[in-house]
Amino acid sequence: MKNKDKYINIFIESLSIDKKKFSEKLKYNDIPEWDSINHMTLMSGLEEGFNITMDSDDIIDFSSFKKGIQILKKYKIS
């Protein structure tokens, strides 16, 4: 599985959203499922899925699907 597909799947599973509701334009608090609690579930899912530990600043800065791609590049995930 490509990392982008894995990233998308982690988003969908962590936020418990329907695949039809997913969009690469998704931003924090755009949908009720991406609230502060599920944000931490998403961060945990990404850390587990990619076997990384993200810095607190990156977790706070992770404000959209696209921003997440930029952040994950810092951890050599593309």
HTML snippet that shows the backbone in 3Dmol.js (N, CA, C, O; Angstrom):
<script src="https://3Dmol.org/build/3Dmol-min.js"></script>
<div id="view" style="width:600px;height:400px;position:relative"></div>
<script>
const pdb = `
ATOM      1  N   MET A   1       0.845  -1.185   0.000  1.00  0.00           N
ATOM      2  CA  MET A   1       0.000   0.000   0.000  1.00  0.00           C
ATOM      3  C   MET A   1       0.889   1.247   0.000  1.00  0.00           C
ATOM      4  O   MET A   1       1.846   1.336   0.770  1.00  0.00           O
ATOM      5  N   LYS A   2       0.571   2.184  -0.851  1.00  0.00           N
ATOM      6  CA  LYS A   2       1.305   3.439  -0.897  1.00  0.00           C
ATOM      7  C   LYS A   2       1.049   4.231   0.379  1.00  0.00           C
ATOM      8  O   LYS A   2       0.001   4.100   1.011  1.00  0.00           O
ATOM      9  N   ASN A   3       2.031   5.058   0.745  1.00  0.00           N
ATOM     10  CA  ASN A   3       1.883   5.854   1.963  1.00  0.00           C
ATOM     11  C   ASN A   3       0.673   6.786   1.904  1.00  0.00           C
ATOM     12  O   ASN A   3       0.011   7.005   2.919  1.00  0.00           O
ATOM     13  N   LYS A   4       0.377   7.343   0.714  1.00  0.00           N
ATOM     14  CA  LYS A   4      -0.778   8.245   0.624  1.00  0.00           C
ATOM     15  C   LYS A   4      -2.078   7.478   0.866  1.00  0.00           C
ATOM     16  O   LYS A   4      -2.975   7.979   1.544  1.00  0.00           O
ATOM     17  N   ASP A   5      -2.183   6.268   0.317  1.00  0.00           N
ATOM     18  CA  ASP A   5      -3.373   5.446   0.558  1.00  0.00           C
ATOM     19  C   ASP A   5      -3.485   5.095   2.041  1.00  0.00           C
ATOM     20  O   ASP A   5      -4.573   5.108   2.617  1.00  0.00           O
ATOM     21  N   LYS A   6      -2.347   4.785   2.639  1.00  0.00           N
ATOM     22  CA  LYS A   6      -2.321   4.471   4.066  1.00  0.00           C
ATOM     23  C   LYS A   6      -2.763   5.689   4.883  1.00  0.00           C
ATOM     24  O   LYS A   6      -3.532   5.565   5.836  1.00  0.00           O
ATOM     25  N   TYR A   7      -2.268   6.858   4.497  1.00  0.00           N
ATOM     26  CA  TYR A   7      -2.615   8.120   5.154  1.00  0.00           C
ATOM     27  C   TYR A   7      -4.120   8.373   5.069  1.00  0.00           C
ATOM     28  O   TYR A   7      -4.748   8.726   6.067  1.00  0.00           O
ATOM     29  N   ILE A   8      -4.688   8.197   3.901  1.00  0.00           N
ATOM     30  CA  ILE A   8      -6.130   8.380   3.714  1.00  0.00           C
ATOM     31  C   ILE A   8      -6.915   7.403   4.574  1.00  0.00           C
ATOM     32  O   ILE A   8      -7.886   7.790   5.224  1.00  0.00           O
ATOM     33  N   ASN A   9      -6.504   6.144   4.584  1.00  0.00           N
ATOM     34  CA  ASN A   9      -7.198   5.132   5.389  1.00  0.00           C
ATOM     35  C   ASN A   9      -7.136   5.451   6.875  1.00  0.00           C
ATOM     36  O   ASN A   9      -8.120   5.270   7.592  1.00  0.00           O
ATOM     37  N   ILE A  10      -5.994   5.922   7.337  1.00  0.00           N
ATOM     38  CA  ILE A  10      -5.865   6.292   8.747  1.00  0.00           C
ATOM     39  C   ILE A  10      -6.814   7.445   9.074  1.00  0.00           C
ATOM     40  O   ILE A  10      -7.446   7.449  10.131  1.00  0.00           O
ATOM     41  N   PHE A  11      -6.915   8.413   8.176  1.00  0.00           N
ATOM     42  CA  PHE A  11      -7.853   9.529   8.354  1.00  0.00           C
ATOM     43  C   PHE A  11      -9.271   9.002   8.504  1.00  0.00           C
ATOM     44  O   PHE A  11      -9.963   9.338   9.465  1.00  0.00           O
ATOM     45  N   ILE A  12      -9.701   8.185   7.566  1.00  0.00           N
ATOM     46  CA  ILE A  12     -11.075   7.669   7.544  1.00  0.00           C
ATOM     47  C   ILE A  12     -11.375   6.840   8.782  1.00  0.00           C
ATOM     48  O   ILE A  12     -12.427   6.994   9.403  1.00  0.00           O
ATOM     49  N   GLU A  13     -10.440   5.953   9.142  1.00  0.00           N
ATOM     50  CA  GLU A  13     -10.660   5.072  10.296  1.00  0.00           C
ATOM     51  C   GLU A  13     -10.591   5.843  11.617  1.00  0.00           C
ATOM     52  O   GLU A  13     -11.431   5.650  12.496  1.00  0.00           O
ATOM     53  N   SER A  14      -9.597   6.710  11.754  1.00  0.00           N
ATOM     54  CA  SER A  14      -9.420   7.438  13.022  1.00  0.00           C
ATOM     55  C   SER A  14     -10.573   8.389  13.300  1.00  0.00           C
ATOM     56  O   SER A  14     -10.992   8.548  14.447  1.00  0.00           O
ATOM     57  N   LEU A  15     -11.083   9.018  12.255  1.00  0.00           N
ATOM     58  CA  LEU A  15     -12.184   9.966  12.439  1.00  0.00           C
ATOM     59  C   LEU A  15     -13.550   9.305  12.306  1.00  0.00           C
ATOM     60  O   LEU A  15     -14.582   9.949  12.493  1.00  0.00           O
ATOM     61  N   SER A  16     -13.549   8.008  11.980  1.00  0.00           N
ATOM     62  CA  SER A  16     -14.792   7.249  11.805  1.00  0.00           C
ATOM     63  C   SER A  16     -15.745   7.946  10.836  1.00  0.00           C
ATOM     64  O   SER A  16     -16.917   8.169  11.143  1.00  0.00           O
ATOM     65  N   ILE A  17     -15.219   8.281   9.669  1.00  0.00           N
ATOM     66  CA  ILE A  17     -16.040   8.942   8.660  1.00  0.00           C
ATOM     67  C   ILE A  17     -16.264   8.015   7.473  1.00  0.00           C
ATOM     68  O   ILE A  17     -15.472   7.110   7.211  1.00  0.00           O
ATOM     69  N   ASP A  18     -17.335   8.255   6.779  1.00  0.00           N
ATOM     70  CA  ASP A  18     -17.656   7.515   5.561  1.00  0.00           C
ATOM     71  C   ASP A  18     -16.674   7.945   4.466  1.00  0.00           C
ATOM     72  O   ASP A  18     -16.315   9.119   4.377  1.00  0.00           O
ATOM     73  N   LYS A  19     -16.246   7.002   3.646  1.00  0.00           N
ATOM     74  CA  LYS A  19     -15.317   7.324   2.563  1.00  0.00           C
ATOM     75  C   LYS A  19     -15.851   8.431   1.664  1.00  0.00           C
ATOM     76  O   LYS A  19     -15.078   9.204   1.098  1.00  0.00           O
ATOM     77  N   LYS A  20     -17.165   8.506   1.532  1.00  0.00           N
ATOM     78  CA  LYS A  20     -17.780   9.542   0.694  1.00  0.00           C
ATOM     79  C   LYS A  20     -17.634  10.932   1.304  1.00  0.00           C
ATOM     80  O   LYS A  20     -17.664  11.936   0.592  1.00  0.00           O
ATOM     81  N   LYS A  21     -17.477  10.984   2.621  1.00  0.00           N
ATOM     82  CA  LYS A  21     -17.348  12.263   3.314  1.00  0.00           C
ATOM     83  C   LYS A  21     -15.905  12.766   3.299  1.00  0.00           C
ATOM     84  O   LYS A  21     -15.642  13.933   3.590  1.00  0.00           O
ATOM     85  N   PHE A  22     -14.977  11.874   2.958  1.00  0.00           N
ATOM     86  CA  PHE A  22     -13.568  12.244   2.933  1.00  0.00           C
ATOM     87  C   PHE A  22     -13.246  13.122   1.728  1.00  0.00           C
ATOM     88  O   PHE A  22     -13.774  12.917   0.635  1.00  0.00           O
ATOM     89  N   SER A  23     -12.378  14.094   1.943  1.00  0.00           N
ATOM     90  CA  SER A  23     -11.879  14.955   0.875  1.00  0.00           C
ATOM     91  C   SER A  23     -10.467  15.383   1.238  1.00  0.00           C
ATOM     92  O   SER A  23     -10.150  15.568   2.413  1.00  0.00           O
ATOM     93  N   GLU A  24      -9.625  15.538   0.235  1.00  0.00           N
ATOM     94  CA  GLU A  24      -8.270  16.019   0.499  1.00  0.00           C
ATOM     95  C   GLU A  24      -8.270  17.490   0.908  1.00  0.00           C
ATOM     96  O   GLU A  24      -7.230  18.028   1.286  1.00  0.00           O
ATOM     97  N   LYS A  25      -9.420  18.136   0.837  1.00  0.00           N
ATOM     98  CA  LYS A  25      -9.557  19.529   1.273  1.00  0.00           C
ATOM     99  C   LYS A  25     -10.014  19.618   2.730  1.00  0.00           C
ATOM    100  O   LYS A  25     -10.268  20.708   3.241  1.00  0.00           O
ATOM    101  N   LEU A  26     -10.116  18.472   3.387  1.00  0.00           N
ATOM    102  CA  LEU A  26     -10.607  18.405   4.758  1.00  0.00           C
ATOM    103  C   LEU A  26      -9.712  19.203   5.706  1.00  0.00           C
ATOM    104  O   LEU A  26      -8.486  19.104   5.663  1.00  0.00           O
ATOM    105  N   LYS A  27     -10.365  20.004   6.570  1.00  0.00           N
ATOM    106  CA  LYS A  27      -9.649  20.802   7.559  1.00  0.00           C
ATOM    107  C   LYS A  27     -10.220  20.523   8.940  1.00  0.00           C
ATOM    108  O   LYS A  27     -11.373  20.119   9.089  1.00  0.00           O
ATOM    109  N   TYR A  28      -9.389  20.748   9.936  1.00  0.00           N
ATOM    110  CA  TYR A  28      -9.786  20.579  11.333  1.00  0.00           C
ATOM    111  C   TYR A  28     -11.062  21.379  11.611  1.00  0.00           C
ATOM    112  O   TYR A  28     -11.163  22.551  11.248  1.00  0.00           O
ATOM    113  N   ASN A  29     -12.007  20.746  12.241  1.00  0.00           N
ATOM    114  CA  ASN A  29     -13.318  21.308  12.607  1.00  0.00           C
ATOM    115  C   ASN A  29     -14.225  21.594  11.413  1.00  0.00           C
ATOM    116  O   ASN A  29     -15.273  22.217  11.585  1.00  0.00           O
ATOM    117  N   ASP A  30     -13.853  21.155  10.203  1.00  0.00           N
ATOM    118  CA  ASP A  30     -14.745  21.276   9.043  1.00  0.00           C
ATOM    119  C   ASP A  30     -15.942  20.340   9.178  1.00  0.00           C
ATOM    120  O   ASP A  30     -17.045  20.642   8.724  1.00  0.00           O
ATOM    121  N   ILE A  31     -15.696  19.205   9.810  1.00  0.00           N
ATOM    122  CA  ILE A  31     -16.745  18.210  10.031  1.00  0.00           C
ATOM    123  C   ILE A  31     -16.804  17.911  11.524  1.00  0.00           C
ATOM    124  O   ILE A  31     -15.785  18.014  12.209  1.00  0.00           O
ATOM    125  N   PRO A  32     -17.968  17.545  12.042  1.00  0.00           N
ATOM    126  CA  PRO A  32     -18.086  17.276  13.484  1.00  0.00           C
ATOM    127  C   PRO A  32     -17.146  16.150  13.961  1.00  0.00           C
ATOM    128  O   PRO A  32     -16.721  16.140  15.117  1.00  0.00           O
ATOM    129  N   GLU A  33     -16.833  15.219  13.073  1.00  0.00           N
ATOM    130  CA  GLU A  33     -15.984  14.092  13.468  1.00  0.00           C
ATOM    131  C   GLU A  33     -14.538  14.512  13.762  1.00  0.00           C
ATOM    132  O   GLU A  33     -13.832  13.822  14.498  1.00  0.00           O
ATOM    133  N   TRP A  34     -14.099  15.627  13.196  1.00  0.00           N
ATOM    134  CA  TRP A  34     -12.727  16.068  13.451  1.00  0.00           C
ATOM    135  C   TRP A  34     -12.737  17.185  14.484  1.00  0.00           C
ATOM    136  O   TRP A  34     -12.547  18.360  14.169  1.00  0.00           O
ATOM    137  N   ASP A  35     -12.967  16.776  15.730  1.00  0.00           N
ATOM    138  CA  ASP A  35     -12.930  17.705  16.850  1.00  0.00           C
ATOM    139  C   ASP A  35     -11.636  17.478  17.621  1.00  0.00           C
ATOM    140  O   ASP A  35     -10.778  16.716  17.177  1.00  0.00           O
ATOM    141  N   SER A  36     -11.489  18.122  18.754  1.00  0.00           N
ATOM    142  CA  SER A  36     -10.227  18.030  19.497  1.00  0.00           C
ATOM    143  C   SER A  36      -9.942  16.609  19.992  1.00  0.00           C
ATOM    144  O   SER A  36      -8.788  16.182  20.008  1.00  0.00           O
ATOM    145  N   ILE A  37     -10.958  15.894  20.385  1.00  0.00           N
ATOM    146  CA  ILE A  37     -10.752  14.526  20.874  1.00  0.00           C
ATOM    147  C   ILE A  37     -10.338  13.607  19.731  1.00  0.00           C
ATOM    148  O   ILE A  37      -9.372  12.855  19.852  1.00  0.00           O
ATOM    149  N   ASN A  38     -11.067  13.668  18.627  1.00  0.00           N
ATOM    150  CA  ASN A  38     -10.719  12.816  17.492  1.00  0.00           C
ATOM    151  C   ASN A  38      -9.430  13.259  16.817  1.00  0.00           C
ATOM    152  O   ASN A  38      -8.805  12.475  16.103  1.00  0.00           O
ATOM    153  N   HIS A  39      -9.027  14.502  17.032  1.00  0.00           N
ATOM    154  CA  HIS A  39      -7.738  14.959  16.517  1.00  0.00           C
ATOM    155  C   HIS A  39      -6.626  14.120  17.154  1.00  0.00           C
ATOM    156  O   HIS A  39      -5.692  13.690  16.478  1.00  0.00           O
ATOM    157  N   MET A  40      -6.743  13.897  18.451  1.00  0.00           N
ATOM    158  CA  MET A  40      -5.728  13.096  19.146  1.00  0.00           C
ATOM    159  C   MET A  40      -5.794  11.633  18.712  1.00  0.00           C
ATOM    160  O   MET A  40      -4.763  10.965  18.642  1.00  0.00           O
ATOM    161  N   THR A  41      -6.986  11.132  18.422  1.00  0.00           N
ATOM    162  CA  THR A  41      -7.129   9.770  17.899  1.00  0.00           C
ATOM    163  C   THR A  41      -6.445   9.672  16.544  1.00  0.00           C
ATOM    164  O   THR A  41      -5.777   8.681  16.253  1.00  0.00           O
ATOM    165  N   LEU A  42      -6.610  10.699  15.715  1.00  0.00           N
ATOM    166  CA  LEU A  42      -5.963  10.735  14.409  1.00  0.00           C
ATOM    167  C   LEU A  42      -4.451  10.770  14.563  1.00  0.00           C
ATOM    168  O   LEU A  42      -3.743  10.042  13.867  1.00  0.00           O
ATOM    169  N   MET A  43      -3.947  11.603  15.462  1.00  0.00           N
ATOM    170  CA  MET A  43      -2.497  11.704  15.663  1.00  0.00           C
ATOM    171  C   MET A  43      -1.928  10.369  16.128  1.00  0.00           C
ATOM    172  O   MET A  43      -0.869   9.939  15.671  1.00  0.00           O
ATOM    173  N   SER A  44      -2.636   9.728  17.033  1.00  0.00           N
ATOM    174  CA  SER A  44      -2.214   8.419  17.521  1.00  0.00           C
ATOM    175  C   SER A  44      -2.210   7.389  16.389  1.00  0.00           C
ATOM    176  O   SER A  44      -1.289   6.580  16.275  1.00  0.00           O
ATOM    177  N   GLY A  45      -3.248   7.433  15.557  1.00  0.00           N
ATOM    178  CA  GLY A  45      -3.331   6.519  14.421  1.00  0.00           C
ATOM    179  C   GLY A  45      -2.184   6.721  13.443  1.00  0.00           C
ATOM    180  O   GLY A  45      -1.632   5.757  12.913  1.00  0.00           O
ATOM    181  N   LEU A  46      -1.830   7.982  13.206  1.00  0.00           N
ATOM    182  CA  LEU A  46      -0.719   8.277  12.303  1.00  0.00           C
ATOM    183  C   LEU A  46       0.613   7.817  12.893  1.00  0.00           C
ATOM    184  O   LEU A  46       1.458   7.265  12.187  1.00  0.00           O
ATOM    185  N   GLU A  47       0.790   8.048  14.186  1.00  0.00           N
ATOM    186  CA  GLU A  47       2.030   7.617  14.837  1.00  0.00           C
ATOM    187  C   GLU A  47       2.173   6.102  14.782  1.00  0.00           C
ATOM    188  O   GLU A  47       3.249   5.583  14.488  1.00  0.00           O
ATOM    189  N   GLU A  48       1.092   5.403  15.064  1.00  0.00           N
ATOM    190  CA  GLU A  48       1.124   3.936  15.003  1.00  0.00           C
ATOM    191  C   GLU A  48       1.298   3.442  13.568  1.00  0.00           C
ATOM    192  O   GLU A  48       2.125   2.570  13.299  1.00  0.00           O
ATOM    193  N   GLY A  49       0.519   4.001  12.662  1.00  0.00           N
ATOM    194  CA  GLY A  49       0.525   3.549  11.276  1.00  0.00           C
ATOM    195  C   GLY A  49       1.852   3.742  10.569  1.00  0.00           C
ATOM    196  O   GLY A  49       2.248   2.931   9.732  1.00  0.00           O
ATOM    197  N   PHE A  50       2.540   4.834  10.917  1.00  0.00           N
ATOM    198  CA  PHE A  50       3.807   5.134  10.260  1.00  0.00           C
ATOM    199  C   PHE A  50       5.010   4.923  11.174  1.00  0.00           C
ATOM    200  O   PHE A  50       6.145   5.207  10.790  1.00  0.00           O
ATOM    201  N   ASN A  51       4.757   4.422  12.389  1.00  0.00           N
ATOM    202  CA  ASN A  51       5.815   4.116  13.344  1.00  0.00           C
ATOM    203  C   ASN A  51       6.703   5.339  13.598  1.00  0.00           C
ATOM    204  O   ASN A  51       7.926   5.279  13.465  1.00  0.00           O
ATOM    205  N   ILE A  52       6.055   6.446  13.965  1.00  0.00           N
ATOM    206  CA  ILE A  52       6.758   7.690  14.257  1.00  0.00           C
ATOM    207  C   ILE A  52       6.246   8.249  15.586  1.00  0.00           C
ATOM    208  O   ILE A  52       5.230   7.801  16.118  1.00  0.00           O
ATOM    209  N   THR A  53       6.972   9.235  16.106  1.00  0.00           N
ATOM    210  CA  THR A  53       6.508  10.010  17.254  1.00  0.00           C
ATOM    211  C   THR A  53       6.574  11.467  16.828  1.00  0.00           C
ATOM    212  O   THR A  53       7.649  12.000  16.552  1.00  0.00           O
ATOM    213  N   MET A  54       5.422  12.098  16.779  1.00  0.00           N
ATOM    214  CA  MET A  54       5.366  13.482  16.313  1.00  0.00           C
ATOM    215  C   MET A  54       5.616  14.451  17.462  1.00  0.00           C
ATOM    216  O   MET A  54       5.231  14.203  18.605  1.00  0.00           O
ATOM    217  N   ASP A  55       6.276  15.568  17.128  1.00  0.00           N
ATOM    218  CA  ASP A  55       6.493  16.634  18.099  1.00  0.00           C
ATOM    219  C   ASP A  55       5.168  17.295  18.441  1.00  0.00           C
ATOM    220  O   ASP A  55       4.245  17.312  17.626  1.00  0.00           O
ATOM    221  N   SER A  56       5.080  17.829  19.630  1.00  0.00           N
ATOM    222  CA  SER A  56       3.856  18.523  20.066  1.00  0.00           C
ATOM    223  C   SER A  56       3.495  19.662  19.116  1.00  0.00           C
ATOM    224  O   SER A  56       2.320  19.862  18.808  1.00  0.00           O
ATOM    225  N   ASP A  57       4.492  20.404  18.654  1.00  0.00           N
ATOM    226  CA  ASP A  57       4.228  21.512  17.734  1.00  0.00           C
ATOM    227  C   ASP A  57       3.596  21.015  16.436  1.00  0.00           C
ATOM    228  O   ASP A  57       2.719  21.674  15.878  1.00  0.00           O
ATOM    229  N   ASP A  58       4.038  19.862  15.960  1.00  0.00           N
ATOM    230  CA  ASP A  58       3.472  19.304  14.734  1.00  0.00           C
ATOM    231  C   ASP A  58       2.036  18.842  14.952  1.00  0.00           C
ATOM    232  O   ASP A  58       1.191  18.991  14.069  1.00  0.00           O
ATOM    233  N   ILE A  59       1.764  18.289  16.111  1.00  0.00           N
ATOM    234  CA  ILE A  59       0.400  17.851  16.435  1.00  0.00           C
ATOM    235  C   ILE A  59      -0.539  19.056  16.469  1.00  0.00           C
ATOM    236  O   ILE A  59      -1.662  18.989  15.968  1.00  0.00           O
ATOM    237  N   ILE A  60      -0.082  20.141  17.054  1.00  0.00           N
ATOM    238  CA  ILE A  60      -0.885  21.358  17.131  1.00  0.00           C
ATOM    239  C   ILE A  60      -1.053  21.982  15.747  1.00  0.00           C
ATOM    240  O   ILE A  60      -2.122  22.496  15.419  1.00  0.00           O
ATOM    241  N   ASP A  61      -0.005  21.935  14.945  1.00  0.00           N
ATOM    242  CA  ASP A  61       0.000  22.563  13.618  1.00  0.00           C
ATOM    243  C   ASP A  61      -0.755  21.742  12.568  1.00  0.00           C
ATOM    244  O   ASP A  61      -1.023  22.239  11.474  1.00  0.00           O
ATOM    245  N   PHE A  62      -1.094  20.507  12.886  1.00  0.00           N
ATOM    246  CA  PHE A  62      -1.753  19.590  11.956  1.00  0.00           C
ATOM    247  C   PHE A  62      -3.209  20.020  11.788  1.00  0.00           C
ATOM    248  O   PHE A  62      -4.095  19.521  12.481  1.00  0.00           O
ATOM    249  N   SER A  63      -3.448  20.950  10.863  1.00  0.00           N
ATOM    250  CA  SER A  63      -4.757  21.594  10.765  1.00  0.00           C
ATOM    251  C   SER A  63      -5.575  21.191   9.545  1.00  0.00           C
ATOM    252  O   SER A  63      -6.722  21.611   9.397  1.00  0.00           O
ATOM    253  N   SER A  64      -4.989  20.381   8.674  1.00  0.00           N
ATOM    254  CA  SER A  64      -5.713  19.943   7.484  1.00  0.00           C
ATOM    255  C   SER A  64      -5.045  18.706   6.905  1.00  0.00           C
ATOM    256  O   SER A  64      -3.922  18.360   7.271  1.00  0.00           O
ATOM    257  N   PHE A  65      -5.745  18.050   6.005  1.00  0.00           N
ATOM    258  CA  PHE A  65      -5.188  16.892   5.326  1.00  0.00           C
ATOM    259  C   PHE A  65      -3.898  17.282   4.604  1.00  0.00           C
ATOM    260  O   PHE A  65      -2.888  16.585   4.703  1.00  0.00           O
ATOM    261  N   LYS A  66      -3.938  18.393   3.881  1.00  0.00           N
ATOM    262  CA  LYS A  66      -2.776  18.835   3.111  1.00  0.00           C
ATOM    263  C   LYS A  66      -1.618  19.260   4.012  1.00  0.00           C
ATOM    264  O   LYS A  66      -0.460  18.979   3.705  1.00  0.00           O
ATOM    265  N   LYS A  67      -1.919  19.929   5.111  1.00  0.00           N
ATOM    266  CA  LYS A  67      -0.871  20.321   6.064  1.00  0.00           C
ATOM    267  C   LYS A  67      -0.225  19.072   6.655  1.00  0.00           C
ATOM    268  O   LYS A  67       0.978  19.052   6.917  1.00  0.00           O
ATOM    269  N   GLY A  68      -1.026  18.039   6.861  1.00  0.00           N
ATOM    270  CA  GLY A  68      -0.505  16.780   7.382  1.00  0.00           C
ATOM    271  C   GLY A  68       0.525  16.159   6.464  1.00  0.00           C
ATOM    272  O   GLY A  68       1.508  15.583   6.929  1.00  0.00           O
ATOM    273  N   ILE A  69       0.310  16.271   5.170  1.00  0.00           N
ATOM    274  CA  ILE A  69       1.282  15.737   4.202  1.00  0.00           C
ATOM    275  C   ILE A  69       2.617  16.460   4.373  1.00  0.00           C
ATOM    276  O   ILE A  69       3.675  15.831   4.358  1.00  0.00           O
ATOM    277  N   GLN A  70       2.564  17.778   4.535  1.00  0.00           N
ATOM    278  CA  GLN A  70       3.795  18.555   4.741  1.00  0.00           C
ATOM    279  C   GLN A  70       4.493  18.141   6.038  1.00  0.00           C
ATOM    280  O   GLN A  70       5.714  17.988   6.078  1.00  0.00           O
ATOM    281  N   ILE A  71       3.709  17.964   7.084  1.00  0.00           N
ATOM    282  CA  ILE A  71       4.280  17.586   8.377  1.00  0.00           C
ATOM    283  C   ILE A  71       4.909  16.198   8.305  1.00  0.00           C
ATOM    284  O   ILE A  71       6.006  15.987   8.822  1.00  0.00           O
ATOM    285  N   LEU A  72       4.228  15.261   7.675  1.00  0.00           N
ATOM    286  CA  LEU A  72       4.763  13.900   7.598  1.00  0.00           C
ATOM    287  C   LEU A  72       6.063  13.836   6.805  1.00  0.00           C
ATOM    288  O   LEU A  72       6.885  12.950   7.040  1.00  0.00           O
ATOM    289  N   LYS A  73       6.259  14.758   5.875  1.00  0.00           N
ATOM    290  CA  LYS A  73       7.531  14.803   5.116  1.00  0.00           C
ATOM    291  C   LYS A  73       8.713  15.038   6.050  1.00  0.00           C
ATOM    292  O   LYS A  73       9.822  14.576   5.780  1.00  0.00           O
ATOM    293  N   LYS A  74       8.478  15.761   7.157  1.00  0.00           N
ATOM    294  CA  LYS A  74       9.536  15.985   8.145  1.00  0.00           C
ATOM    295  C   LYS A  74      10.006  14.676   8.766  1.00  0.00           C
ATOM    296  O   LYS A  74      11.136  14.567   9.243  1.00  0.00           O
ATOM    297  N   TYR A  75       9.120  13.687   8.753  1.00  0.00           N
ATOM    298  CA  TYR A  75       9.416  12.373   9.326  1.00  0.00           C
ATOM    299  C   TYR A  75       9.780  11.363   8.237  1.00  0.00           C
ATOM    300  O   TYR A  75       9.751  10.151   8.451  1.00  0.00           O
ATOM    301  N   LYS A  76      10.118  11.894   7.076  1.00  0.00           N
ATOM    302  CA  LYS A  76      10.552  11.101   5.911  1.00  0.00           C
ATOM    303  C   LYS A  76       9.457  10.163   5.388  1.00  0.00           C
ATOM    304  O   LYS A  76       9.725   9.049   4.938  1.00  0.00           O
ATOM    305  N   ILE A  77       8.224  10.650   5.464  1.00  0.00           N
ATOM    306  CA  ILE A  77       7.089   9.898   4.934  1.00  0.00           C
ATOM    307  C   ILE A  77       6.502  10.723   3.787  1.00  0.00           C
ATOM    308  O   ILE A  77       6.071  11.861   3.971  1.00  0.00           O
ATOM    309  N   SER A  78       6.499  10.126   2.621  1.00  0.00           N
ATOM    310  CA  SER A  78       5.949  10.841   1.456  1.00  0.00           C
ATOM    311  C   SER A  78       5.109   9.926   0.608  1.00  0.00           C
ATOM    312  O   SER A  78       4.567  10.353  -0.411  1.00  0.00           O
TER     313      SER A  78
END
`;
const viewer = $3Dmol.createViewer("view");
viewer.addModel(pdb, "pdb");
viewer.setStyle({}, {cartoon: {color: "spectrum"}});
viewer.zoomTo();
viewer.render();
</script>
